[in-house]
């Protein structure tokens, strides 16, 4: 009886560990949430040594980007684009 209980607990722990690893492997690059669909925020690279945060305003269809300045330790605006002008025919 005691041995069966230990085997059952070990099996449950292995199953929970496998589920935990499986949940953490899925990565979403960009996603929106219900009710907050006015902006999309995505991270990416600007240059080889700089990471950026891109924010798209869906109502005005504008794109803004910020990069992290390591010397000043703050976010610095990088570029802003109007997407309607970029994708106009």
C-alpha positions as CSV (number, residue, x, y, z in Angstrom):
1,X,0.0,0.0,0.0
2,X,2.7,2.4,1.0
3,X,4.8,1.6,-2.1
4,X,1.8,2.1,-4.4
5,X,1.2,5.5,-2.9
6,X,4.8,6.6,-3.4
7,X,4.7,5.4,-7.1
8,X,1.4,7.3,-7.6
9,X,2.9,10.5,-6.1
10,X,6.1,10.2,-8.3
11,X,3.9,9.7,-11.4
12,X,1.8,12.8,-10.5
13,X,5.0,14.9,-10.0
14,X,6.4,13.8,-13.4
15,X,3.1,14.6,-15.0
16,X,3.0,18.1,-13.4
17,X,6.6,18.7,-14.4
18,X,5.9,17.8,-18.0
19,X,2.8,20.0,-18.1
20,X,4.9,22.9,-16.6
21,X,7.6,22.5,-19.3
22,X,5.0,22.2,-22.1
23,X,3.2,25.4,-21.0
24,X,6.4,27.4,-20.9
25,X,7.6,26.4,-24.4
26,X,4.7,28.2,-26.1
27,X,5.8,31.8,-26.8
28,X,3.5,34.5,-28.2
29,X,5.3,37.3,-30.1
30,X,2.3,39.6,-30.2
31,X,-1.2,39.2,-28.9
32,X,-4.2,41.4,-28.1
33,X,-6.5,41.1,-25.2
34,X,-10.3,41.6,-25.2
35,X,-11.3,45.2,-24.5
36,X,-7.8,46.6,-25.0
37,X,-7.5,46.4,-28.7
38,X,-6.3,49.9,-29.4
39,X,-2.6,49.2,-29.2
40,X,-0.2,46.4,-30.1
41,X,3.2,46.2,-28.5
42,X,6.0,44.1,-29.9
43,X,9.7,43.8,-29.1
44,X,12.4,43.5,-31.8
45,X,15.8,44.6,-32.9
46,X,16.7,48.0,-34.4
47,X,20.4,47.4,-34.9
48,X,22.6,44.5,-34.0
49,X,23.2,45.7,-30.5
50,X,19.9,47.6,-29.8
51,X,16.5,46.1,-28.8
52,X,13.4,48.1,-29.4
53,X,9.8,48.4,-28.4
54,X,7.4,48.9,-31.2
55,X,3.9,50.2,-30.5
56,X,1.1,50.4,-33.1
57,X,-1.9,52.6,-32.5
58,X,-4.7,50.9,-34.3
59,X,-7.1,53.8,-34.3
60,X,-4.6,56.4,-35.8
61,X,-2.6,53.7,-37.6
62,X,0.7,55.0,-36.4
63,X,3.8,53.2,-35.5
64,X,6.2,54.4,-32.7
65,X,9.5,52.8,-31.6
66,X,11.7,53.3,-28.6
67,X,15.2,52.0,-27.9
68,X,16.9,51.6,-24.6
69,X,19.9,54.0,-24.2
70,X,22.3,52.1,-22.0
71,X,24.4,55.1,-21.0
72,X,21.4,57.2,-19.8
73,X,19.4,54.1,-18.8
74,X,16.2,55.3,-20.3
75,X,13.9,54.7,-23.3
76,X,14.7,57.0,-26.2
77,X,12.2,57.6,-29.1
78,X,13.6,56.1,-32.3
79,X,11.1,56.6,-35.1
80,X,7.5,57.2,-35.8
81,X,5.7,56.2,-39.0
82,X,2.2,56.7,-40.3
83,X,1.2,53.3,-41.6
84,X,-1.5,54.6,-44.0
85,X,1.2,56.6,-45.9
86,X,3.6,53.6,-45.9
87,X,1.1,51.2,-47.3
88,X,-0.9,53.5,-49.6
89,X,-1.0,52.6,-53.3
